[in-house]
Amino acid sequence: MSRLGFLAVIALSATPAFAADPIATATFKCADDKSIEATFYADSVALKLSDGRSLKLPQVISGSGARYANADESFVFWNKGNTAFVTEGAVEAMTYADCATKS
């Protein structure tokens, strides 16, 4: 094995196995009988929406709470404490509103 190959193997084995482990899960009940199942990771969230869509979004800069968005920010999931909401499209229409977990 070349020295470069050996270093690559060491670098790969040094990657923490827990990096992809979820840190929390929550089910948000929203207005209009909608819901969001969220699995939170260190730098992203995986969402299952009651309309059948599934998305994985990276965390992006937020002034307050946690904000997750796709590349063009046409889909944004906001979370603060036990509340959440979703905005979609260029007009940022709130498609999942008044979402909360049971306390």
Secondary structure, DSSP 8 states (H G I E B T S, - for coil): --HHHHHHHHHHHHS-GGGGS-SEEEEEE-GGG-EEEEEE-SSEEEEEETTS-EEEEEEE--SSSEEEE-TTSSEEEEEETTEEEEEETTTTEEEEEEEE---
